[in-house]
Amino acid sequence: MRAVATLISHRVSSRGEAVEQVYDRSMSFGQVSGPPATAKQVNELLALLTSAGHSDFRDARGPMGFTQRQAGGKFSRDEADAFIQQLHDEAEQQAAPTTDPVVAVVIDEAVRKLPTDQLAAELQRRGWIVAAP
């Protein structure tokens, strides 16, 4: 259960009666939880979403977990930064270099042809510890 911050105000009504007002300090529906994202952040986020295959914020709502407010293009600065970082991280993971199978076979054959001493020296140069079997 969520704790709700409240403010209690005591005043006297026009008829002389004591009135107690309770204000709920929790966020209203659809409110942003901080300063709004800059136009630059929103444009960068939209560009990253487009490069990830989405047409707009509404299209990315399900896969990205956007709320209705966010699907309408309204983000706080922190939210925009978090989504931008998430998309950058996903792009880096997908951009990991893959070796062509033909190249891998050629490299494998070249390594097999190296003399053992030369291979051990190269591995040691790269920081590996080499021990005889």
For each residue, the residues with C-beta under 8 A, 3 or more apart:
1:
2: 26
3:
4: 24 25 26
5: 24 25 26
6: 22 23 24 25
7: 22 23 25
8: 20 21 22 23
9: 20 21 22 23
10: 18 19 20 21
11: 18 19 21
12: 16 17 18 19
13: 16 17 18 19
14:
15:
16: 12 13
17: 12 13
18: 10 11 12 13
19: 10 11 12 13
20: 8 9 10
21: 8 9 10 11
22: 6 7 8 9
23: 6 7 8 9
24: 4 5 6
25: 4 5 6 7
26: 2 4 5
27: 31 33
28: 31
29:
30: 68 69
31: 27 28
32: 35 36 69 74 75 76 79
33: 27 76 78 79
34: 76 77 78 79
35: 32 76 77
36: 32 74 75 76 77
37: 41 42 45 74 75 76 77 79 80
38: 41 42 77 80
39: 42 43
40: 43 44
41: 37 38 44 45 75 77 80 81 84
42: 37 38 39 45 46 73 75 80
43: 39 40 46 47
44: 40 41 47 48 84
45: 37 41 42 48 49 75 80 83 84 87
46: 42 43 49 50 56 57 73
47: 43 44 50 51
48: 44 45 51 52 84 87 88 91
49: 45 46 52 54 56 57 59 60 64 87
50: 46 47 53 54 55
51: 47 48 91
52: 48 49 60 87 90 91
53: 50
54: 49 50 57 59 60 63 64
55: 50 59
56: 46 49 59 60
57: 46 49 54 60 61 66 70 71 72 73
58: 61 71 72
59: 49 54 55 56
60: 49 52 54 56 57 63 64 66 71
61: 57 58 64 65 66 68 70 71
62: 65
63: 54 60
64: 49 54 60 61 83 86
65: 61 62
66: 57 60 61 70 71
67: 70 71
68: 30 61 71 72
69: 30 32 72 74
70: 57 61 66 67 73 74 75 79
71: 57 58 60 61 66 67 68
72: 57 58 68 69
73: 42 46 57 70
74: 32 36 37 69 70
75: 32 36 37 41 42 45 70 79 80 83
76: 32 33 34 35 36 37 79 80
77: 34 35 36 37 38 41 80 81
78: 33 34 81 82
79: 32 33 34 37 70 75 76 82 83
80: 37 38 41 42 45 75 76 77 83 84
81: 41 77 78 84 85
82: 78 79 85 86
83: 45 64 75 79 80 86 87
84: 41 44 45 48 80 81 87 88
85: 81 82 88 89
86: 64 82 83 89 90
87: 45 48 49 52 83 84 90 91
88: 48 84 85 91 92
89: 85 86 92 93
90: 52 86 87 93 94
91: 48 51 52 87 88 94 95
92: 88 89 95 96
93: 89 90 96
94: 90 91
95: 91 92
96: 92 93
97:
98:
99: 103 104 107
100: 103 104
101: 104 105
102: 105 106
103: 99 100 106 107
104: 99 100 101 107 108
105: 101 102 108 109
106: 102 103 109 110
107: 99 103 104 110 111
108: 104 105 111 112
109: 105 106 112 113
110: 106 107 113 114
111: 107 108 114 119
112: 108 109
113: 109 110
114: 110 111 118 119 122
115: 118 119
116: 119 120
117: 120 121
118: 114 115 121 122
119: 111 114 115 116 122 123
120: 116 117 123 124 130
121: 117 118 124 125
122: 114 118 119 125 126
123: 119 120 126 128 130
124: 120 121 127 128 129 130
125: 121 122
126: 122 123
127: 124
128: 123 124
129: 124
130: 120 123 124
131:
132:
133:
